Amino acid sequence: MVRPSQWHGHPGHVFHGLEARATPAGIPLAGKVAAGAPVEAVQNIESLSLTSCFGEGDDLFALEVTGNSMIDEDIREGDYVICRRTRIAENGQLVIAIVDDENATLKRFYREPDRARLQPANDDYQPIYSDNCRIEAIVIGLVRKL
């Protein structure tokens, strides 16, 4: 579980002092279900947790998504992105970036000759171009309640 110990700026835009606290509890994983042709119903109880899906470590954390700039990537307001803390990202990766030392954003990252381009996935938003951008994390997963 990630708990913010200090928030600055607009909600969801900047985070400081995130404290990652692992919780061992998971939910039962009872087997598989087909999203196509039906399969034989066989129950095989295991446990499913964020740790079993994404691993563990102090470099992992989650953030709740606010806004709709990534809607064409099927990342919606209220979703949770699972992140791995890193300062390095490859072109095209989904990242959490800090712009101008204070504003956090979730976008696709692209290096350009003299700046970074943070690309939204919604035609209603313009790319963010910055020569003062720092990668905070890459996004490695998504959790959504239906």
VENWODA-V32985 format. One record per backbone hydrogen bond with DSSP energy under -0.5 kcal/mol. NH is the residue of the N-H (numbers start at 1). CO is the residue of the C=O. If there is no record, write none. Layout:
# VENWODA-V32985
NH,CO  NH,CO
This chain:
# VENWODA-V32985
3,1  3,19  5,17  6,16  8,14  13,10  14,8  14,10  16,6  19,3  20,18  21,1  27,48  29,46  30,28  42,40  44,30  46,29  48,27  53,49  54,50  55,51  60,57  61,83  63,81  65,79  71,68  72,121  73,70  74,71  75,70  76,74  78,65  79,76  80,143  81,63  82,141  83,61  83,81  84,138  85,59  85,83  86,136  92,109  93,90  95,107  96,137  97,95  97,105  98,134  99,97  99,103  100,132  102,99  103,99  104,13  104,102  105,97  107,95  107,105  108,119  109,93  110,117  112,115  115,112  116,130  117,110  118,116  118,128  119,108  119,117  120,118  121,69  125,122  128,118  129,127  130,116  134,98  136,96  137,96  138,84  139,94  140,82  141,82  143,80
